[in-house]
Amino acid sequence: MAAIALGLFAMWVADRPASSAASFGFQRTDVLSALVNAAGLWILAAWVFFQAYRRFQSPQDVDALPMLVVGSLGLLVNLGAAWALRRAAGESINVEGAFLHVLGDLAGSVGVVAAGGLVLAFGWNAADPVFGVVIGLLIVFSSGRLLWRVLRVLMEGTPSRLDMVRLCERLEQVAGVTGVHDIHAWSISVGYDVMSNHVTTSCATREERDGLLRALREIASTEFSIAHVTIQLEDSRDGCRESHHIAHAR
């Protein structure tokens, strides 16, 4: 419930308009919410591991019938929550964080039902901590991917879906372009990618340069789905102190 509430709050904040103090708005709130949810999942997994360790050290009798009933009810509730969030989880890293929390609870419910069945059928009380460890591992591995994506955005890494070499080559195919350098691409939030670069050109007139800019922006936005594009035209690289260049064929 806390994870879903945090996700909803983050969505509300992210929808606030941009201002002079926040020129990109508050879209990165989605990423911060996902980071908190990912960290919460790891803390939850650590708690599960600790409780399983205590049960291994001091085995306890398990009342299997209430365990089965509660686990079954939790399974139904978490199935409903997962069904409600599944589609939006693919569109927002923030919702994905809440969705993974629900999947963690869902895995826990499955484990409770399975362990309760084993205890009820065979009296194997060790099934309780064993399934606890399995659930903890599932939570760690499932949230690890989310945590990596969050850190990639916060470290302003190149979006994983974007082929920078292909982007450079495509821009240099446009008539009038003699080179592309100082190119950067990063994400404000997952699905909102930004690019800036310098383009050297042989175009002389203002009309030619304006047409070239429109063509380059169209390629970046439509072919590569980059939401915010900044391109600086230059006659040559002389005097340009930026040396960032993506090695490619041309």
C-alpha positions as CSV (number, residue, x, y, z in Angstrom):
1,M,0.0,0.0,0.0
2,A,2.9,2.4,0.8
3,A,4.6,1.6,-2.5
4,I,1.4,2.3,-4.5
5,A,0.7,5.5,-2.5
6,L,4.2,6.7,-3.1
7,G,3.8,5.9,-6.8
8,L,0.6,7.9,-7.1
9,F,2.1,10.9,-5.2
10,A,5.1,10.8,-7.5
11,M,2.9,10.8,-10.6
12,W,1.0,13.8,-9.2
13,V,4.3,15.7,-8.6
14,A,5.7,14.7,-12.0
15,D,2.7,16.2,-13.8
16,R,3.4,19.7,-12.4
17,P,4.3,22.2,-15.1
18,A,7.9,23.4,-15.8
19,S,9.0,26.7,-14.3
20,S,12.1,29.0,-14.3
21,A,13.3,27.1,-11.2
22,A,12.7,23.6,-12.8
23,S,13.1,24.0,-16.6
24,F,12.4,20.3,-17.2
25,G,9.5,20.2,-14.7
26,F,9.4,17.5,-12.1
27,Q,9.4,14.4,-14.3
28,R,12.4,12.9,-12.5
29,T,10.2,12.4,-9.4
30,D,9.1,9.2,-11.1
31,V,12.7,8.0,-11.1
32,L,13.2,9.0,-7.4
33,S,10.1,7.2,-6.4
34,A,11.3,4.0,-8.2
35,L,14.6,4.3,-6.4
36,V,12.9,4.5,-3.0
37,N,10.7,1.5,-4.0
38,A,13.8,-0.5,-5.2
39,A,15.6,0.3,-1.9
40,G,12.5,-0.7,0.0
41,L,12.4,-4.0,-1.8
42,W,16.0,-4.8,-0.8
43,I,15.4,-3.8,2.8
44,L,12.3,-6.1,2.7
45,A,14.4,-9.0,1.3
46,A,17.1,-8.5,4.0
47,W,14.4,-8.7,6.7
48,V,13.0,-11.9,5.1
49,F,16.5,-13.4,5.1
50,F,17.1,-12.5,8.7
51,Q,13.7,-14.0,9.8
52,A,14.5,-17.2,7.8
53,Y,17.9,-17.4,9.5
54,R,16.2,-17.1,12.9
55,R,13.8,-19.9,12.0
56,F,16.7,-22.1,10.9
57,Q,18.5,-21.5,14.1
58,S,15.4,-21.9,16.3
59,P,12.8,-24.1,14.5
60,Q,9.2,-23.3,15.5
61,D,6.0,-25.2,15.1
62,V,3.8,-23.7,12.3
63,D,0.0,-23.6,12.5
64,A,-0.6,-24.7,8.9
65,L,-4.3,-24.2,8.5
66,P,-4.4,-20.4,9.3
67,M,-1.3,-20.1,7.3
68,L,-3.0,-21.6,4.2
69,V,-6.1,-19.4,4.7
70,V,-4.2,-16.1,5.1
71,G,-1.8,-17.0,2.3
72,S,-4.7,-17.8,-0.1
73,L,-6.5,-14.5,0.7
74,G,-3.2,-12.6,0.2
75,L,-2.7,-14.4,-3.1
76,L,-6.1,-13.3,-4.4
77,V,-5.6,-9.7,-3.3
78,N,-2.1,-9.5,-4.9
79,L,-3.3,-11.1,-8.1
80,G,-5.9,-8.3,-8.4
81,A,-3.4,-5.6,-7.7
82,A,-0.9,-7.1,-10.2
83,W,-3.6,-7.3,-12.9
84,A,-4.4,-3.6,-12.3
85,L,-0.8,-2.4,-12.5
86,R,0.6,-4.7,-15.2
87,R,-0.1,-2.5,-18.2
88,A,1.0,0.8,-16.7
89,A,4.2,-0.8,-15.4
90,G,5.6,-1.0,-18.9
91,E,5.1,2.7,-19.4
92,S,6.5,4.2,-16.2
93,I,9.5,3.2,-14.1
94,N,7.7,4.6,-11.1
95,V,4.7,2.3,-11.6
96,E,7.1,-0.5,-12.3
97,G,8.5,0.0,-8.8
98,A,5.1,-0.3,-7.2
99,F,4.3,-3.3,-9.5
100,L,7.5,-5.1,-8.3
101,H,6.4,-4.6,-4.7
102,V,3.1,-6.2,-5.6
103,L,4.9,-9.1,-7.3
104,G,7.1,-9.5,-4.3
105,D,3.9,-9.8,-2.1
106,L,2.4,-12.1,-4.7
107,A,5.5,-14.4,-4.5
108,G,5.3,-14.2,-0.7
109,S,1.6,-15.4,-0.8
110,V,2.5,-18.3,-3.2
111,G,5.3,-19.2,-0.8
112,V,3.0,-19.1,2.2
113,V,0.5,-21.3,0.5
114,A,3.1,-23.8,-0.7
115,A,4.8,-23.9,2.7
116,G,1.5,-24.3,4.5
117,G,0.6,-27.2,2.3
118,L,3.9,-28.9,3.0
119,V,3.6,-28.4,6.7
120,L,0.0,-29.6,6.7
121,A,0.7,-32.7,4.6
122,F,4.1,-33.7,5.9
123,G,4.7,-31.7,9.0
124,W,7.8,-30.2,7.5
125,N,8.2,-27.0,9.5
126,A,11.5,-26.1,7.7
127,A,9.4,-25.3,4.6
128,D,8.6,-22.0,6.2
129,P,12.2,-20.5,6.2
130,V,13.1,-22.3,3.0
131,F,10.4,-20.6,1.1
132,G,11.3,-17.4,2.9
133,V,14.8,-17.5,1.4
134,V,13.4,-18.3,-2.1
135,I,11.1,-15.3,-1.9
136,G,13.9,-13.1,-0.7
137,L,16.1,-14.1,-3.7
138,L,13.2,-13.5,-6.1
139,I,12.7,-10.0,-4.7
140,V,16.5,-9.2,-5.0
141,F,16.8,-10.4,-8.6
142,S,13.5,-8.8,-9.8
143,S,14.3,-5.4,-8.2
144,G,18.0,-5.5,-9.3
145,R,17.0,-4.7,-12.9
146,L,14.8,-1.8,-11.7
147,L,17.6,-0.4,-9.6
148,W,20.0,-0.5,-12.5
149,R,17.6,1.4,-14.8
150,V,17.1,4.0,-12.1
151,L,20.8,4.5,-11.5
152,R,21.4,4.7,-15.2
153,V,19.0,7.6,-15.4
154,L,20.3,9.4,-12.4
155,M,23.9,9.1,-13.7
156,E,22.7,10.5,-17.0
157,G,23.8,7.5,-19.0
158,T,22.9,7.1,-22.6
159,P,19.4,5.5,-22.9
160,S,19.9,1.8,-23.4
161,R,17.5,1.7,-26.4
162,L,19.4,4.4,-28.3
163,D,22.2,3.4,-30.7
164,M,24.5,6.5,-30.7
165,V,26.6,5.2,-33.6
166,R,23.6,4.8,-35.8
167,L,22.3,8.2,-34.7
168,C,25.5,9.9,-35.7
169,E,25.7,8.1,-39.0
170,R,22.1,8.9,-39.8
171,L,22.6,12.6,-39.1
172,E,25.7,12.7,-41.2
173,Q,23.7,11.3,-44.2
174,V,21.8,14.5,-44.5
175,A,22.9,16.7,-47.3
176,G,24.9,19.7,-46.0
177,V,26.3,17.9,-42.9
178,T,30.1,17.5,-42.8
179,G,30.3,16.0,-39.3
180,V,28.8,15.5,-35.9
181,H,30.6,16.0,-32.6
182,D,30.0,16.9,-28.9
183,I,27.0,14.6,-28.9
184,H,25.3,13.8,-25.6
185,A,22.1,11.8,-24.9
186,W,20.5,11.2,-21.5
187,S,17.1,10.7,-19.9
188,I,15.1,13.1,-17.7
189,S,12.8,10.2,-16.9
190,V,12.3,6.8,-18.5
191,G,10.7,7.5,-21.9
192,Y,11.7,11.2,-22.0
193,D,15.1,11.3,-23.7
194,V,17.2,14.4,-24.4
195,M,20.0,15.0,-27.0
196,S,22.4,17.8,-27.7
197,N,25.1,18.0,-30.3
198,H,27.2,20.1,-32.6
199,V,26.9,19.7,-36.4
200,T,29.4,21.1,-38.8
201,T,27.8,22.1,-42.1
202,S,28.7,23.4,-45.6
203,C,25.4,25.3,-45.8
204,A,26.0,29.0,-46.3
205,T,22.7,30.8,-46.4
206,R,20.2,31.2,-43.5
207,E,17.5,29.4,-45.4
208,E,19.7,26.4,-46.0
209,R,20.7,26.2,-42.4
210,D,17.1,26.5,-41.2
211,G,16.1,23.7,-43.5
212,L,19.0,21.6,-42.3
213,L,18.0,22.1,-38.6
214,R,14.4,21.1,-39.3
215,A,15.6,17.9,-41.1
216,L,18.0,17.0,-38.3
217,R,15.4,17.6,-35.6
218,E,12.8,15.6,-37.5
219,I,15.2,12.6,-37.7
220,A,16.1,12.7,-34.0
221,S,12.5,13.1,-32.9
222,T,10.7,10.7,-35.3
223,E,13.3,8.0,-36.1
224,F,14.9,7.9,-32.7
225,S,12.0,9.1,-30.5
226,I,14.1,11.7,-28.7
227,A,11.7,14.1,-27.0
228,H,14.0,17.2,-26.5
229,V,16.6,18.0,-29.2
230,T,19.2,20.8,-29.2
231,I,21.5,21.1,-32.2
232,Q,24.2,23.8,-32.7
233,L,25.3,24.4,-36.3
234,E,29.0,25.3,-36.9
235,D,31.1,26.0,-40.0
236,S,34.0,23.9,-38.6
237,R,35.3,22.3,-35.5
238,D,37.9,25.1,-35.1
239,G,37.6,26.8,-31.8
240,C,35.2,24.2,-30.4
241,R,36.6,23.1,-27.1
242,E,34.4,20.1,-26.8
243,S,36.1,16.9,-27.9
244,H,33.4,14.4,-27.4
245,H,33.0,12.3,-30.5
246,I,31.3,8.9,-31.1
247,A,33.6,6.7,-33.2
248,H,31.7,5.5,-36.3
249,A,32.3,4.7,-39.9
250,R,32.5,8.1,-41.4
